[in-house]
Amino acid sequence: MLELAGQYLFNPRNRFENFSEVERRILGVTHTQQRLSPELLRSVREKFEGFMDPEGGTFCHTDARRSAAPPG
């Protein structure tokens, strides 16, 4: 089993024209069930929109994971 070790920002970059594209490409992926409450979704949208420019927004994100099992 893996647990989250941290989040590290670097390339690859993701470019989004609007939050609807984030919902489709990130939150709507089929390999993971995303369950955001309406309040959390509104908060994510507000944070996202704060980083937008007239052409959209560019974001970098990745997760690092490590084994939760003790070595050996």
SEMILO-498511 format. One record per residue (C-alpha): residue in one letter; x, y, z; residue number from 1. Coordinates in nm, 2 decimals, m for minus. Example, Ala and Ser with C-alpha at 12.3 -4.5 7.8 and 13.67 -1.06 7.14 Angstrom:
% residues 2
<A, <1.23, m0.45, 0.78>, 1>,
<S, <1.37, m0.11, 0.71>, 2>,
***
This chain:
% residues 72
<M, <0.00, 0.00, 0.00>, 1>,
<L, <0.12, 0.35, m0.08>, 2>,
<E, <0.07, 0.66, 0.13>, 3>,
<L, <0.12, 1.03, 0.02>, 4>,
<A, <0.47, 1.13, 0.09>, 5>,
<G, <0.43, 1.49, m0.03>, 6>,
<Q, <0.34, 1.71, m0.32>, 7>,
<Y, <0.61, 1.85, m0.54>, 8>,
<L, <0.54, 2.11, m0.81>, 9>,
<F, <0.74, 2.09, m1.13>, 10>,
<N, <0.68, 2.04, m1.50>, 11>,
<P, <0.46, 1.89, m1.66>, 12>,
<R, <0.24, 2.19, m1.70>, 13>,
<N, <m0.13, 2.18, m1.76>, 14>,
<R, <m0.31, 2.46, m1.94>, 15>,
<F, <m0.67, 2.52, m1.87>, 16>,
<E, <m0.90, 2.77, m2.05>, 17>,
<N, <m1.16, 2.77, m1.76>, 18>,
<F, <m1.27, 2.57, m1.46>, 19>,
<S, <m1.51, 2.36, m1.66>, 20>,
<E, <m1.20, 2.21, m1.83>, 21>,
<V, <m1.05, 2.14, m1.49>, 22>,
<E, <m1.37, 1.96, m1.39>, 23>,
<R, <m1.36, 1.75, m1.71>, 24>,
<R, <m0.98, 1.67, m1.73>, 25>,
<I, <m0.89, 1.65, m1.36>, 26>,
<L, <m1.19, 1.60, m1.14>, 27>,
<G, <m1.38, 1.38, m1.40>, 28>,
<V, <m1.11, 1.12, m1.46>, 29>,
<T, <m1.24, 0.76, m1.47>, 30>,
<H, <m0.96, 0.60, m1.27>, 31>,
<T, <m1.03, 0.78, m0.95>, 32>,
<Q, <m1.36, 0.87, m0.78>, 33>,
<Q, <m1.36, 1.24, m0.68>, 34>,
<R, <m1.61, 1.32, m0.41>, 35>,
<L, <m1.59, 1.69, m0.35>, 36>,
<S, <m1.87, 1.85, m0.14>, 37>,
<P, <m2.04, 2.15, m0.30>, 38>,
<E, <m1.85, 2.38, m0.05>, 39>,
<L, <m1.51, 2.22, m0.13>, 40>,
<L, <m1.58, 2.24, m0.51>, 41>,
<R, <m1.67, 2.61, m0.47>, 42>,
<S, <m1.35, 2.67, m0.27>, 43>,
<V, <m1.14, 2.49, m0.54>, 44>,
<R, <m1.30, 2.69, m0.81>, 45>,
<E, <m1.24, 3.02, m0.63>, 46>,
<K, <m0.87, 2.93, m0.58>, 47>,
<F, <m0.83, 2.83, m0.94>, 48>,
<E, <m0.99, 3.15, m1.07>, 49>,
<G, <m0.75, 3.35, m0.86>, 50>,
<F, <m0.46, 3.22, m1.08>, 51>,
<M, <m0.63, 3.28, m1.41>, 52>,
<D, <m0.51, 3.53, m1.67>, 53>,
<P, <m0.70, 3.64, m1.98>, 54>,
<E, <m0.57, 3.33, m2.17>, 55>,
<G, <m0.65, 3.08, m1.90>, 56>,
<G, <m0.42, 2.93, m1.64>, 57>,
<T, <m0.11, 2.71, m1.64>, 58>,
<F, <m0.06, 2.47, m1.34>, 59>,
<C, <0.19, 2.21, m1.23>, 60>,
<H, <0.11, 1.93, m0.99>, 61>,
<T, <0.23, 1.58, m0.90>, 62>,
<D, <0.20, 1.35, m0.60>, 63>,
<A, <0.49, 1.15, m0.45>, 64>,
<R, <0.40, 0.82, m0.28>, 65>,
<R, <0.60, 0.59, m0.06>, 66>,
<S, <0.53, 0.24, 0.07>, 67>,
<A, <0.33, 0.24, 0.39>, 68>,
<A, <0.47, m0.10, 0.49>, 69>,
<P, <0.78, m0.11, 0.71>, 70>,
<P, <1.11, m0.21, 0.53>, 71>,
<G, <1.21, m0.57, 0.54>, 72>,
***
